Each structure stands twice: as structure tokens, then as C-alpha cells.
């Protein structure tokens, strides 16, 4: 053995526990696992409690119940009582929509007494593009089209409306529109929805439609640059023209104060007989009689996606749809005897 070699002493290992001690340790571990399972079960039950149960527990415990955990649980129960835990890629929340549906149905059946004609023209399945005139200062027309398709169409479909930036970016309105199924209007979003086989609604007049003065009511503005036609051509979705009559009278636009609107991020500031004179009450829409008329669908499959790059074809189809909607509006107005009773 060399002198540099060292002897390393081997330490004795710890004495293994005796059999009674091992059993005692197993019992303690089992007891702790049981307690953990009970705590998890209790927490899961608390998480599943409804809003009223959570509030009752909070009030029952009084000031002692004002702990962060208790308040957070009550807040979560309140939020998820009308929100879903999962939404789609665009934020559509079906539970939220169902919660607000009674209010939408009241507006549809009682307040505006909407009459929908030609709903059988809307595709029962697969992609489809509803193209309508826009009016009314606020986007109630899209909401009523959605309610009509959802409740009176045999397929009970959801119509995903493409919302203008002025609505899709408003702090108080944007979240409600998003959770109700509306999507910010652009080519990419519209194409994604149509390729998924969704029914989509669009208002080609844009801001010019909702910002129309009352003296210009029911005179369709220019349909932009035909973006909706390109969207339909790329996806092969049929175009269903829709004429909305009655929305122009819910907020008669007498004038626009652009100087006041632009600093607030609005393209215009509306002045109506009730707003801003009556303050927040001016947002209550007038109870006019509405009608929704759907025309025969215009098929797009025969043109092919490359046709979207043909400006002459796009403009021709855009004017054809615009002319169809204007003709339906004129016919409905000729038959209408009263703004309030139809």
C-alpha cells in the first residue's frame, strides 16, 4: 500500500425503524392524507356553491367572514353565475349570452315587435354571410338579426356579427359585444369564422350607416370597397341580403358634434331628441315597429377564390347586393303605415 493511500472510515447507516415505529409512521401519513382529501373535498364543494349559498355563508359569518378567502369565493360565485369558464377564440361566452337573452327577447318581442320574413333563405348549416343596412346610432340592428336567426330559424343558429371599431373598442360596450358573439370587423376575423362554417353578419355601410342623419334615413350609403364580397368569394359563402326597417327611428339623429366626439375617440357625437338633453335616459331607444326581410342567397362558389382579386366583379356584386337591399327597404316603407305600429 502506498504512503499516499488513506483509509476512509465507513460510517454506519442509520438504524432502520422497528416494525412498530414503521406502522406508526404509516398511520400518521394515512391520517394526513385523509385530512388533505377532506380539505380538498370541502374546497371543491365550496367552489361549486351557487351565488346565493356563498352570500348566505358570508352574511352568516358576519364580520368574522370578511376574510380574503371568503370574499374571493363569493366574488367567484357571483362572476361564474353568469359567465362560462371557457370561451371560444373570439371571447364568445354562451352562458353570458343566455343570461342576457331575456332582455334581448324583450326588446325583440315586446319593445320593437320585430317581424322577420324570409328566414328560410338563411343557410341551415355551413358558412353564410348576412349583409344588412346599418342604422340606429347603437348596434341594436345586429342584435335583433342575431335573435331572429337564433329563435325563429329552424336550425337555431348563432349569427356572429362583425362589429365596427367604434363599437368593438368602447370600454363599456366592447366586452358585452364580445361575450355575446360579436367580433371586430376585419377580413381576417371574418374569413376565420366563415372557414369554420359559421354564420356571419356584416354591415358594409359602416360608420356612414349608423351616423346617418334622420333626414337621410333609409338611403343606403356606399358599401365601402366591396370587402364583404371579397370575403364571400374567398370562402365560397353565399351572401344573404337583409333589409332592416325600424332601426332608423329608435335614436333619430338630428345632428353630429364632431368636435365633442373626436377627443373621446368617437367618429362623431350624436345629438338626438333625447340625448344629451335627458342624460343617461337618452340612451333608451324609442319603441318603433321593426321588420327584417331576408332575400334569396347569392351563391359564390361558382366564381372561385381568385375572383376576389377582380375589382370589376367585386364592384358589380357589391352594387347588386346594395340594390337588392335598397329595393326591399323601399318596398317595406311603401307598405308601412306607421313608424310605431308598422
Protein Blocks (a to p, Z undefined) as FASTA:
>chain_A
ZZkbccdddddddddddfklmmmmmmmmmmmmmmmmmmmmmmmmmmmpcfklmmmmmmmn
mmmlmcfklmmmmmmmmmmmmpcfbdcfkopafklmmmmmmmmmmmmmmmnopacehklm
pcfedjdddddddehhiaklmmmmmmmmmmmgmnlpacdddddfklmmgmklmmmmmmno
pacddfklmmmmmmnopacdddfklmmlmmpcfklgoiacdehjolmmmmmmmnopacdd
dddehjlmmmccfbdcfklmmmnopabdcddfkbcklommlmpccfddddddddddddfk
lnojmlmmmmklmmmmmmmmmmmmmmmmmmmmmmpmbfklZZ
